[in-house]
Amino acid sequence: VIEYRLLLSGVEVFSAPAKAPKPAGAPQRFVVMGDCGAGTSAQRKIAVGISRADADYLVVTGDLVYTRGRVSEYLDHFWPQYNADAPSNRRGAPLLRSLLLLPALGNHDVIGRDLNRYPDGLAYFYFWSVPRNGPIVNPHDSSAPKVDGPAGAKEAFLQSAGTSYPSAGNYSVDLGDVHWTVLDANPYVNWRDAGLQRWLTEDLKRAQRSKWRFVSFHHPGFNSSRSHYDDQWMRSVHRIFEQGRVDIVFSGHVHNYQRTRPIRAGSRPGEWVLDTRFDGMKNTKPNGVVYIVSGAGGAKLYNPEQSDQADTFQGFTVRLISSTHSYTVVEVAGSTTVLRQISADGKELDRMVLTK
Ligand SMILES: [Fe+2]
């Protein structure tokens, strides 16, 4: 734990403890949630739950703040809820002052791209500081989120965001035994582009020295919900994940919890081979990539009528829970990873053990 103090003109105005990243070889615990900053009571309850999880860091699978990713929206229903002075269901919890947060760009985070209508849009690029090691660095790149509006407003945005725009949409970072790759899955990014695929391939190649490889992005490549069913384009890079020996891919976008069987690509495009032997309890060595949707962090739940209704699932899905808001707690210790899905009321909804 690190203690830090914030001084204004030499006077202490704020102090807090912060968690330092765990070194390689040490057990670590992180929380994953998505689709969260909606100003709801569920959002605040989940913040309180997370504050009790004793996590080392927090991963957010996008749609950090609703509905247009504006500075004013962060001020109203993001910072107060995740940086309340004490945990309470009415206010939220003191998370951000003490925890590293790995953000991802959701669709709502980039809706405010018209600076004429939303002068404080694209707040993601002001607020989040992530490693500048992504593949999209030029504002004119066709896979960068396009900024619209009067020339003066665009100029001011570019100046304030600095090199964070557009680079912060994609990055990777090593945290102890875990390599994280975070991607922008919005449809303006062409993940069929050879250059982008090369970056992803190389990133995962370098990550082979890490014990575990996890990926986070917003739009899930495999989804059994009727909502956003047409938005599964990210499965087009599944082969790169599989060849890069990615263990788990985390997404949001669909406001519920979902877990797939371990998935491998078949010999023909669009053909998937499922590891039906893996159960995450007795058989814990997966043959393929497990895809998790953790998008039940505060916004209105999707398809509660499909919750636990296995006859409505695609073959790759083993769990779909949409009866309650929830978040994911993951513990990594040596060759074992334990994933638990926890409800806003603190109940364990699902559990999966992975070993290697
Ligand atoms: Fe969302």
Residues whose N, C-alpha, C, O or C-beta is under 5 A from the ligand:
A	BS01	LIG	D35 D63 H253
